[in-house]
């Protein structure tokens, strides 16, 4: 099998036969084939990273502007993973799928040695030996036609069928079925899945993942749950485009945008709200577009438009297409404040350049956040920018942005 190692948001020339090109064309979320010349192809990747196998071709796309801790932290909602469960010899060139799989299996092995949590639940069942309380509403005495000698009893019993274990088991079963993963790791996942026998195989809905317990008595579950979320996010795919079972894919563009909207919502003044992927109309007849992040005041007026870009914004002017996009949004939506929020190469501190657009359109800021450290470094850079005097003009924010807790 041929393997292509690529970086996200980059172009590369690779050796490619017609069969390999055909396989690459079946991976539109990962890359596009720009041209073919004499047995070589120029491929351009998107913001999606991970592993995809198609016929004779295995494509591995690595994060380019974001470190691996930041990329994985974005998946779990901006949590700074300790990453103690990651293999010590893993380097930046290792596949994310393999690294995360080894980390999940290792953290679960440690959890099982400590002992998994059990909780009491109330059950109603027919038992040979009476226990708890007899359910008189369902039992009609020894001559009952449904077998009166075994009454229905209501009792409390300990179980490991908890939502946390259901999520973990769903991740293990996904790994065991993944053909993109090494066979030894698939076998380990299948064997560990048997250790959770008695837990339902129906996973909790995505809307409930953030409410699973990982503190207090469930402190030992923090790493396993976070890694299970990463596995399921990458392996189960995007239902809208049918990626389930197509490999391990993480859309870092979308995850960075989601994180930026969530962080801004924490500092918005009372009554203000932050929207992500808001649908707006920019023309008549209607042409609709989607704002990455919009900040609105208590009257619903659009005060600032932010565009999250998983691109390097240090040492050069912002890309032309990105500027044109922002100018279009700002002018048609009559919003005088815009910001392109991208990634910087430095480990600490953000950079911010303010462009005053001609024609009375307003200000466009180009912000580069530190993306090569940890997720906490990324968050700290955002906080520094938000607290700076240049971030918000007086007509946008009524008071200085408070510090994020």
C-alpha positions as CSV (number, residue, x, y, z in Angstrom):
1,X,0.0,0.0,0.0
2,X,1.3,3.5,-0.9
3,X,1.3,6.1,1.9
4,X,1.2,9.8,1.4
5,X,2.2,11.9,4.4
6,X,0.9,15.5,4.0
7,X,0.4,18.6,6.1
8,X,-3.0,20.4,6.4
9,X,-3.6,23.4,4.3
10,X,-0.6,22.7,2.1
11,X,0.3,21.7,-1.4
12,X,2.7,18.9,-2.3
13,X,3.9,17.0,-5.4
14,X,3.7,13.2,-5.0
15,X,4.4,10.2,-7.1
16,X,1.0,9.0,-8.4
17,X,-0.2,6.4,-10.8
18,X,-3.7,6.6,-12.3
19,X,-4.9,4.1,-9.6
20,X,-3.6,6.3,-6.8
21,X,-5.1,9.4,-8.4
22,X,-8.5,7.7,-8.6
23,X,-8.2,6.7,-4.9
24,X,-7.3,10.3,-4.0
25,X,-10.3,11.7,-5.9
26,X,-12.5,9.7,-3.5
27,X,-11.2,11.7,-0.5
28,X,-12.6,15.2,-1.1
29,X,-12.6,16.1,2.6
30,X,-8.9,15.5,2.9
31,X,-7.5,16.8,-0.4
32,X,-8.0,17.6,-4.0
33,X,-5.8,16.7,-7.0
34,X,-4.6,20.0,-8.6
35,X,-2.8,18.5,-11.7
36,X,-1.0,15.5,-13.0
37,X,2.3,15.5,-15.0
38,X,4.4,12.5,-16.0
39,X,3.6,10.2,-13.1
40,X,3.3,12.9,-10.5
41,X,0.4,14.7,-9.0
42,X,0.1,18.0,-7.2
43,X,-2.3,17.6,-4.3
44,X,-3.7,20.3,-2.1
45,X,-5.0,19.5,1.4
46,X,-7.9,21.0,3.4
47,X,-8.1,21.7,7.1
48,X,-9.1,18.2,7.9
49,X,-6.4,16.0,9.5
50,X,-6.2,12.3,10.1
51,X,-6.0,9.0,8.2
52,X,-8.0,7.7,5.3
53,X,-7.6,4.5,3.4
54,X,-9.0,4.0,-0.1
55,X,-7.9,1.0,-2.2
56,X,-4.1,1.0,-2.7
57,X,-3.7,4.4,-1.0
58,X,-3.3,5.5,2.6
59,X,-3.3,9.2,3.2
60,X,-2.1,10.7,6.5
61,X,-2.6,14.4,7.0
62,X,-0.9,16.1,10.0
63,X,-1.8,19.4,11.7
64,X,0.4,22.1,10.1
65,X,-0.2,25.3,12.2
66,X,-1.5,23.7,15.4
67,X,0.5,21.5,17.7
68,X,-0.9,18.0,18.4
69,X,-2.0,18.9,22.0
70,X,-3.9,21.9,20.7
71,X,-5.5,19.9,17.9
72,X,-6.7,17.2,20.2
73,X,-7.7,19.8,22.9
74,X,-10.0,21.5,20.3
75,X,-11.9,18.2,19.8
76,X,-12.9,18.0,23.5
77,X,-14.1,21.6,23.8
78,X,-10.8,23.4,24.7
79,X,-9.7,21.2,27.6
80,X,-5.9,21.1,28.1
81,X,-5.3,17.4,28.0
82,X,-2.4,16.3,30.3
83,X,-1.5,13.8,27.5
84,X,0.2,11.6,30.1
85,X,-1.5,8.6,28.5
86,X,0.1,9.3,25.1
87,X,3.0,7.0,24.2
88,X,6.3,8.5,25.4
89,X,8.0,7.8,22.1
90,X,5.3,9.4,19.9
91,X,6.5,12.2,17.7
92,X,4.7,14.7,15.6
93,X,5.0,12.5,12.5
94,X,3.0,9.6,14.1
95,X,-0.6,9.2,12.9
96,X,-3.1,10.8,15.2
97,X,-5.3,7.7,15.0
98,X,-2.5,5.4,16.3
99,X,-1.4,7.8,19.0
100,X,-4.9,8.5,20.3
101,X,-5.7,4.7,20.2
102,X,-2.6,3.8,22.2
103,X,-3.4,6.6,24.7
104,X,-7.0,5.5,25.2
105,X,-6.1,1.8,25.7
106,X,-3.3,2.8,28.1
107,X,-5.5,5.1,30.2
108,X,-8.3,2.4,30.3
109,X,-5.8,-0.2,31.4
110,X,-4.9,2.0,34.3
111,X,-8.6,2.7,35.1
112,X,-9.4,-1.0,35.2
113,X,-6.5,-1.6,37.6
114,X,-7.9,1.0,39.9
115,X,-11.4,-0.3,39.6
116,X,-14.4,1.1,37.6
117,X,-17.2,2.9,39.4
118,X,-20.4,1.2,40.1
119,X,-23.7,2.7,41.2
120,X,-26.9,1.5,42.7
121,X,-30.0,1.4,40.5
122,X,-33.6,0.4,41.3
123,X,-34.8,-2.6,39.4
124,X,-38.0,-4.6,39.1
125,X,-37.7,-8.2,38.2
126,X,-39.0,-11.7,38.9
127,X,-36.6,-13.5,41.2
128,X,-36.6,-17.0,42.7
129,X,-35.5,-15.7,46.2
130,X,-37.5,-12.7,47.4
131,X,-35.5,-9.6,47.8
132,X,-36.3,-6.0,48.3
133,X,-40.1,-5.3,48.2
134,X,-42.7,-7.4,46.4
135,X,-44.4,-5.5,43.7
136,X,-48.0,-6.2,44.7
137,X,-49.4,-4.4,41.7
138,X,-47.8,-6.9,39.4
139,X,-48.3,-10.1,41.5
140,X,-51.6,-11.8,42.1
141,X,-50.6,-14.4,44.6
142,X,-49.4,-18.0,44.3
143,X,-52.2,-18.9,41.9
144,X,-51.4,-16.2,39.4
145,X,-51.6,-17.4,35.8
146,X,-48.2,-15.9,35.0
147,X,-46.4,-18.0,37.4
148,X,-47.3,-16.9,40.9
149,X,-44.5,-18.8,42.7
150,X,-41.9,-16.2,41.3
151,X,-43.2,-12.8,42.5
152,X,-42.0,-9.5,41.0
153,X,-39.7,-7.7,43.4
154,X,-38.3,-4.2,43.4
155,X,-34.8,-3.9,44.7
156,X,-31.6,-1.9,44.4
157,X,-28.6,-3.4,42.6
158,X,-25.1,-2.3,41.7
159,X,-24.3,-1.9,38.0
160,X,-21.5,-0.6,35.8
161,X,-24.0,0.3,33.1
162,X,-23.2,4.1,33.4
163,X,-23.2,6.8,30.7
164,X,-19.5,7.2,31.1
165,X,-18.9,3.4,30.5
166,X,-21.3,3.5,27.5
167,X,-19.2,6.2,25.8
168,X,-16.0,4.3,26.5
169,X,-17.4,1.1,25.2
170,X,-18.6,2.9,22.0
171,X,-15.1,4.2,21.4
172,X,-13.6,0.7,22.0
173,X,-16.0,-0.9,19.5
174,X,-15.3,1.8,17.0
175,X,-11.6,1.1,17.2
176,X,-12.1,-2.6,16.9
177,X,-14.0,-2.1,13.7
178,X,-11.7,0.5,12.2
179,X,-9.8,-1.0,9.2
180,X,-7.5,2.0,9.2
181,X,-6.0,0.9,12.5
182,X,-3.2,-1.7,13.0
183,X,-4.6,-5.2,13.6
184,X,-2.8,-5.6,17.0
185,X,-4.5,-2.4,18.3
186,X,-7.8,-3.5,17.0
187,X,-7.4,-6.8,18.9
188,X,-6.5,-4.9,22.1
189,X,-9.6,-2.8,21.7
190,X,-11.8,-5.8,21.2
191,X,-10.3,-7.6,24.2
192,X,-10.8,-4.5,26.4
193,X,-14.3,-4.1,25.2
194,X,-15.1,-7.5,26.8
195,X,-14.0,-6.1,30.1
196,X,-17.0,-3.8,29.9
197,X,-19.5,-6.7,29.4
198,X,-22.8,-5.7,31.0
199,X,-22.6,-2.1,29.7
200,X,-25.1,-1.2,27.0
201,X,-23.6,-0.8,23.5
202,X,-25.9,2.2,22.8
203,X,-23.7,5.2,23.2
204,X,-24.9,8.5,24.8
205,X,-25.9,11.2,22.4
206,X,-23.4,13.8,21.4
207,X,-25.4,16.5,23.2
208,X,-24.7,14.7,26.5
209,X,-21.0,14.1,26.2
210,X,-20.1,17.4,27.9
211,X,-22.2,16.4,30.9
212,X,-20.4,13.1,31.6
213,X,-18.6,13.0,35.0
214,X,-14.9,13.5,35.1
215,X,-14.3,15.1,38.5
216,X,-14.6,14.1,42.2
217,X,-15.2,10.3,42.4
218,X,-14.8,10.2,38.6
219,X,-11.5,12.0,38.5
220,X,-9.8,9.0,37.0
221,X,-12.2,9.1,34.1
222,X,-11.0,12.5,32.8
223,X,-8.4,11.2,30.3
224,X,-10.3,8.1,29.1
225,X,-13.5,10.1,28.5
226,X,-11.6,12.9,26.6
227,X,-9.8,10.4,24.5
228,X,-13.0,8.4,23.8
229,X,-14.6,11.6,22.5
230,X,-11.6,12.2,20.2
231,X,-11.9,8.6,18.9
232,X,-15.6,8.9,18.3
233,X,-15.4,12.3,16.7
234,X,-12.7,11.1,14.3
235,X,-14.0,7.6,13.5
236,X,-17.7,8.0,13.3
237,X,-17.5,10.7,10.8
238,X,-19.7,13.6,9.7
239,X,-23.2,12.4,9.2
240,X,-23.9,15.1,6.7
241,X,-21.3,13.9,4.2
242,X,-21.4,10.2,5.0
243,X,-17.8,9.8,6.4
244,X,-18.6,7.1,8.9
245,X,-16.2,4.2,8.5
246,X,-14.0,6.2,6.1
247,X,-11.0,6.6,8.4
248,X,-10.1,8.9,11.2
249,X,-10.9,12.5,10.3
250,X,-10.9,15.7,12.4
251,X,-12.0,19.0,10.8
252,X,-9.6,21.4,12.6
253,X,-11.1,24.4,10.7
254,X,-14.6,23.7,12.2
255,X,-13.2,22.8,15.6
256,X,-11.1,26.1,15.8
257,X,-14.2,28.1,14.8
258,X,-16.3,26.3,17.4
259,X,-13.7,27.0,20.1
260,X,-13.4,30.7,19.3
261,X,-17.2,31.2,19.5
262,X,-17.4,29.4,22.8
263,X,-14.5,31.4,24.3
264,X,-16.0,34.7,23.2
265,X,-19.4,33.8,24.6
266,X,-17.7,33.6,28.1
267,X,-16.7,37.2,28.0
268,X,-19.6,38.9,26.2
269,X,-21.4,41.6,28.3
270,X,-24.8,40.7,29.9
271,X,-27.5,40.5,27.2
272,X,-25.0,40.1,24.4
273,X,-24.7,36.8,22.6
274,X,-22.2,35.1,20.3
275,X,-23.4,33.0,17.3
276,X,-21.5,30.4,15.3
277,X,-22.3,29.7,11.6
278,X,-25.1,32.2,11.6
279,X,-26.9,32.4,8.3
280,X,-27.0,35.9,6.8
281,X,-28.4,37.4,3.6
282,X,-26.0,39.7,1.8
283,X,-27.9,40.5,-1.4
284,X,-31.3,40.7,-3.1
285,X,-32.3,38.4,-4.7
286,X,-31.1,36.6,-1.7
287,X,-27.5,35.2,-1.5
288,X,-26.9,33.7,1.9
289,X,-23.6,33.1,3.6
290,X,-22.5,31.8,7.0
291,X,-20.6,33.9,9.5
292,X,-18.0,31.9,11.4
293,X,-18.6,34.0,14.6
294,X,-20.9,37.0,15.1
295,X,-21.1,39.2,18.2
296,X,-24.5,40.9,18.8
297,X,-25.7,43.3,21.4
298,X,-28.9,43.1,23.5
299,X,-30.9,44.7,20.7
300,X,-29.6,42.1,18.2
301,X,-27.4,44.5,16.3
302,X,-24.3,42.9,14.8
303,X,-21.3,44.6,16.5
304,X,-18.4,42.4,15.3
305,X,-17.7,39.7,12.7
306,X,-14.9,37.2,13.3
307,X,-13.6,34.7,10.8
308,X,-11.6,31.8,12.3
309,X,-8.8,30.8,10.1
310,X,-6.6,27.8,10.7
311,X,-3.8,29.5,8.8
312,X,-0.5,31.2,9.6
313,X,-0.9,35.0,9.9
314,X,2.5,36.0,11.1
315,X,5.1,37.8,9.0
316,X,2.9,38.6,6.0
317,X,-0.3,40.4,5.0
318,X,-3.6,38.5,5.3
319,X,-4.6,36.4,2.3
320,X,-6.5,38.4,-0.4
321,X,-9.5,36.2,-0.5
322,X,-10.0,36.4,3.3
323,X,-9.8,40.2,3.2
324,X,-12.3,40.3,0.3
325,X,-14.7,38.0,2.2
326,X,-14.5,40.2,5.4
327,X,-15.0,43.5,3.5
328,X,-18.1,42.0,1.8
329,X,-19.6,40.9,5.1
330,X,-18.8,44.2,6.9
331,X,-20.1,46.5,4.2
332,X,-23.3,44.6,3.3
333,X,-24.2,43.9,6.9
334,X,-23.2,47.4,8.1
335,X,-20.8,46.2,10.7
336,X,-17.7,48.4,11.2
337,X,-15.7,45.9,13.2
338,X,-14.2,42.7,11.8
339,X,-11.4,40.3,12.8
340,X,-9.5,37.6,11.0
341,X,-8.3,35.3,13.8
342,X,-5.6,32.9,12.7
343,X,-2.5,31.1,14.1
344,X,0.9,32.4,14.9
345,X,4.1,30.4,15.1
346,X,5.3,31.7,18.4
347,X,4.7,29.8,21.6
348,X,3.5,32.7,23.7
349,X,1.6,35.9,23.1
350,X,-0.7,37.0,20.2
351,X,0.1,39.5,17.5
352,X,-2.5,42.0,16.2
353,X,-2.5,44.3,13.2
354,X,-5.3,46.8,12.7
355,X,-6.2,47.9,9.1
356,X,-8.5,50.9,8.7
357,X,-10.5,50.2,5.6
358,X,-11.1,53.0,3.1
359,X,-14.6,54.1,2.2
360,X,-15.9,54.2,5.8
361,X,-16.2,50.4,5.9
362,X,-14.5,50.2,9.4
363,X,-11.6,48.4,11.0
364,X,-10.2,45.0,10.1
365,X,-8.0,43.3,12.7
366,X,-5.7,40.4,11.8
367,X,-5.0,38.4,15.0
368,X,-2.5,35.6,15.2
369,X,-2.9,33.4,18.3
370,X,-0.2,31.0,19.6
371,X,-1.0,27.6,18.3
372,X,2.2,25.6,18.7
373,X,2.0,25.1,22.5
374,X,-0.9,23.9,24.6
375,X,-4.6,24.7,24.5
376,X,-4.0,26.9,27.5
377,X,-1.4,28.9,25.6
378,X,-4.0,29.4,22.8
379,X,-6.6,30.5,25.3
380,X,-4.1,32.9,27.1
381,X,-3.3,34.5,23.7
382,X,-7.0,35.1,23.1
383,X,-7.4,36.6,26.5
384,X,-4.5,39.0,26.0
385,X,-5.9,40.2,22.8
386,X,-9.5,40.6,24.2
387,X,-8.1,42.6,27.1
388,X,-6.1,44.9,24.9
389,X,-7.3,48.5,24.1
390,X,-7.0,47.8,20.4
391,X,-9.3,44.8,20.4
392,X,-12.6,46.7,20.9
393,X,-13.2,50.2,19.8
394,X,-15.5,52.3,22.1
395,X,-18.5,52.0,19.8
396,X,-18.4,48.2,19.9
397,X,-18.0,47.1,23.5
398,X,-19.5,49.3,26.3
399,X,-16.9,48.3,28.8
400,X,-13.5,46.6,29.0
401,X,-13.8,42.9,28.4
402,X,-13.6,41.0,31.7
403,X,-11.0,38.4,32.3
404,X,-12.0,34.9,31.4
405,X,-12.4,32.7,34.5
